[in-house]
Amino acid sequence: MSVAAPRPNALKVLSGNGPRAAVRDLCAQFEKATGTAVDVEFDVNPEVIRRGDAGEAFDVAIGNPPTIEQLIESGKVVPGSRAEIGRSGLGVAVRSGATKPDISTVEGFKRALLSANAIAFPGEGASGRYFVGLLDRLGIAVAMQNKLKPSPGEDTVEVVARGEADMVVVVATRIVGVPGVDMVGPIPEALQTKIGFAAGLSASSAQPEAAKALIRFLTAPAAAAILRAKGVEPAH
């Protein structure tokens, strides 16, 4: 989890790690455009739910759509406030300067996985669960058992930069902007899934109008260029 010292009267955003780069940039732009300070804390989606359900104060939640829906069901996010930001597929990265495997085909991706010594992936969250299921689909779950390195959401890509794993498989947005790693590319289309990102308004926001304005900013057509640059396929 990344936490900075809170600023007085700042909007507080609880966000999943997936769209980290895009959320950081867009919130900074919103702050510059409106003068409203925005403090963002990133965590894995299950922790975003847990923190919200525990009564932690926040103004906007960002996460996979099921995360926002769970917070709506528990009364922490306003019903009907869920707004789609975009989505991203799974990607692969290696340490900067390392040879990039050919993952353009299913067989090539399978070979790359089997050839690696250690593969990082999120121990929690949608992309990690999907990847584990993918190993079953490919028939290599047993062969991969000792190669897998489930990692905390905030450190999944960074372990590759430090040389503690050969590659990472994670939602592609998470790779963007991490120093010390090179993007190899998306996993093959036949195996691909899309992980969604959405925002919701806190039911107990002290600044609901400003929070609504931020959600509109994150989901407006004008945000599309930044979203694409950070690996997110915009919803609008």
C-alpha positions in Angstrom: 0.0 0.0 0.0 1.3 3.5 -0.9 0.4 6.3 1.6 1.5 9.9 1.6 0.8 12.4 4.4 -2.9 13.5 4.0 -3.5 17.2 3.1 -6.2 19.2 4.8 -9.5 19.3 2.8 -8.0 16.9 0.1 -10.3 14.4 -1.6 -9.2 10.9 -0.5 -9.2 8.3 -3.2 -8.9 4.6 -2.4 -7.7 2.8 -5.5 -6.7 -0.6 -6.6 -3.2 -1.0 -8.0 -4.2 -1.9 -11.6 -4.7 1.5 -13.0 -2.1 3.2 -10.8 -0.2 5.2 -13.5 -3.4 6.5 -15.1 -5.1 7.4 -11.8 -2.0 9.3 -10.6 -1.8 11.4 -13.8 -5.5 12.1 -14.0 -5.9 13.0 -10.4 -2.9 15.4 -10.7 -4.5 17.0 -13.8 -7.8 17.3 -11.9 -6.0 19.0 -9.0 -4.3 21.4 -11.4 -7.5 22.2 -13.3 -9.8 22.7 -10.3 -7.5 23.6 -7.3 -9.1 20.7 -5.4 -6.3 18.6 -3.7 -6.5 14.8 -4.3 -4.7 12.3 -2.1 -4.6 8.8 -3.6 -3.8 5.6 -1.7 -3.3 2.4 -3.7 -3.9 -1.1 -2.4 -5.1 -4.5 -3.7 -8.8 -4.7 -4.5 -9.6 -7.0 -1.5 -8.0 -4.4 0.8 -9.9 -1.5 -0.8 -13.1 -3.4 0.1 -11.9 -4.3 3.6 -10.8 -0.7 4.3 -14.1 0.7 3.1 -16.2 -1.9 5.0 -14.1 -1.2 8.1 -15.4 2.4 8.0 -12.2 4.1 6.8 -13.1 7.6 5.5 -12.7 8.2 1.7 -14.4 10.2 -1.0 -13.9 8.1 -4.2 -13.2 4.4 -4.6 -11.5 3.0 -7.7 -11.2 -0.7 -8.5 -12.4 -3.6 -10.5 -16.2 -3.4 -11.1 -16.9 -6.2 -8.6 -15.0 -4.2 -5.9 -17.2 -1.2 -6.4 -20.3 -3.4 -6.4 -19.3 -5.0 -3.1 -18.8 -1.5 -1.6 -22.3 -0.5 -2.9 -23.8 -3.7 -1.3 -22.2 -2.9 2.0 -23.5 0.7 1.9 -20.1 2.3 1.6 -20.5 3.5 -2.0 -23.6 5.3 -3.3 -25.9 3.1 -5.4 -25.9 4.2 -9.0 -22.7 6.1 -8.7 -20.5 3.4 -10.4 -18.8 4.9 -13.5 -16.7 2.9 -15.9 -13.1 4.2 -16.5 -11.8 1.5 -18.9 -10.2 -1.8 -19.0 -6.9 -3.5 -19.8 -5.6 -7.0 -20.7 -2.8 -9.0 -19.2 0.8 -8.2 -20.1 4.2 -9.7 -19.6 7.4 -7.8 -18.6 11.0 -8.8 -18.0 13.9 -7.1 -16.3 15.3 -4.2 -18.4 17.9 -5.5 -20.8 16.9 -9.1 -20.5 16.0 -11.1 -23.7 12.4 -10.8 -24.5 10.7 -14.1 -25.1 8.4 -14.6 -28.1 4.9 -14.7 -26.6 3.0 -13.9 -29.7 1.5 -17.4 -29.9 -0.1 -19.6 -27.3 2.8 -22.1 -27.7 5.4 -19.4 -27.5 3.8 -18.1 -24.3 3.7 -21.6 -22.9 7.4 -22.1 -23.7 8.3 -18.8 -22.1 6.5 -19.7 -18.9 8.1 -23.2 -18.8 11.6 -21.8 -19.5 11.5 -19.2 -16.7 13.0 -19.9 -13.3 10.5 -17.6 -11.4 7.4 -15.8 -12.5 5.8 -13.1 -10.5 2.1 -12.5 -10.4 -0.4 -10.8 -8.0 -1.1 -13.1 -5.1 -4.5 -11.4 -4.8 -6.8 -9.7 -7.3 -8.5 -10.4 -10.6 -5.4 -10.8 -12.9 -3.6 -13.1 -10.5 -6.6 -15.4 -10.2 -7.0 -15.4 -14.0 -3.4 -16.3 -14.5 -3.5 -19.2 -12.1 -6.6 -20.5 -14.0 -4.7 -20.0 -17.3 -2.0 -22.4 -16.2 -4.6 -25.1 -15.7 -6.1 -24.3 -19.2 -2.6 -24.7 -20.7 -2.0 -28.0 -18.9 1.1 -26.8 -17.1 -0.1 -26.0 -13.6 1.9 -28.9 -12.0 5.1 -28.1 -14.0 4.8 -24.4 -13.0 4.2 -25.0 -9.3 7.7 -24.3 -8.1 8.3 -21.4 -10.5 5.4 -19.2 -9.3 6.1 -16.2 -7.1 2.8 -14.7 -5.8 3.6 -11.2 -4.8 1.8 -8.2 -3.0 0.0 -6.0 -5.5 2.3 -3.0 -4.8 5.4 -5.1 -5.5 4.4 -7.5 -8.2 6.3 -5.8 -11.0 9.1 -4.4 -8.8 10.3 -7.9 -7.9 11.3 -8.4 -11.5 13.2 -5.1 -11.6 15.1 -6.3 -8.6 16.0 -9.6 -10.3 13.9 -11.8 -7.9 11.8 -13.2 -10.8 12.5 -13.6 -14.5 9.1 -12.2 -15.6 5.8 -10.9 -14.4 2.3 -11.6 -15.7 -0.1 -9.0 -14.6 -2.7 -6.5 -15.9 -0.7 -4.5 -18.4 -1.5 -1.1 -16.8 0.5 -2.1 -13.7 3.7 -2.5 -15.8 3.5 1.1 -17.1 6.0 3.5 -15.5 7.8 1.0 -13.4 11.6 1.5 -13.7 13.9 -1.5 -14.3 11.4 -3.5 -16.4 10.7 -3.8 -20.1 7.2 -4.6 -21.5 7.3 -7.8 -23.6 3.7 -7.4 -24.8 0.2 -8.6 -24.2 -0.5 -12.3 -23.7 -1.9 -14.0 -26.8 -5.3 -12.9 -27.8 -6.7 -16.5 -27.5 -5.8 -16.5 -23.8 -6.6 -12.8 -23.1 -9.1 -11.4 -20.7 -10.0 -7.8 -19.9 -9.8 -6.4 -16.4 -12.2 -3.5 -15.8 -11.6 -0.3 -13.8 -14.5 1.7 -12.3 -15.0 4.5 -9.8 -17.7 5.0 -7.2 -18.8 7.8 -4.8 -18.4 7.3 -1.1 -21.7 7.3 0.8 -20.1 9.3 3.6 -17.9 11.8 1.5 -17.5 15.1 3.2 -17.2 16.7 -0.2 -19.6 14.9 -2.4 -19.8 17.5 -5.2 -16.1 17.7 -5.6 -15.9 13.9 -5.5 -18.6 13.6 -8.2 -16.6 16.1 -10.3 -13.5 13.9 -9.9 -15.4 10.8 -11.1 -16.7 12.8 -14.1 -13.1 13.9 -14.9 -11.8 10.3 -14.7 -14.5 9.0 -17.0 -14.8 11.9 -19.5 -13.9 11.5 -23.2 -11.1 14.0 -22.5 -9.4 11.5 -20.2 -9.0 9.0 -23.1 -5.6 10.1 -24.3 -4.0 9.7 -20.8 -5.8 6.5 -20.2 -4.5 5.0 -23.5 -1.0 6.3 -22.8 -1.0 4.4 -19.5 -2.3 1.2 -21.0 -6.0 1.6 -20.3 -8.6 1.1 -23.0 -11.1 3.9 -22.3 -14.7 3.1 -21.6 -15.8 6.3 -23.4 
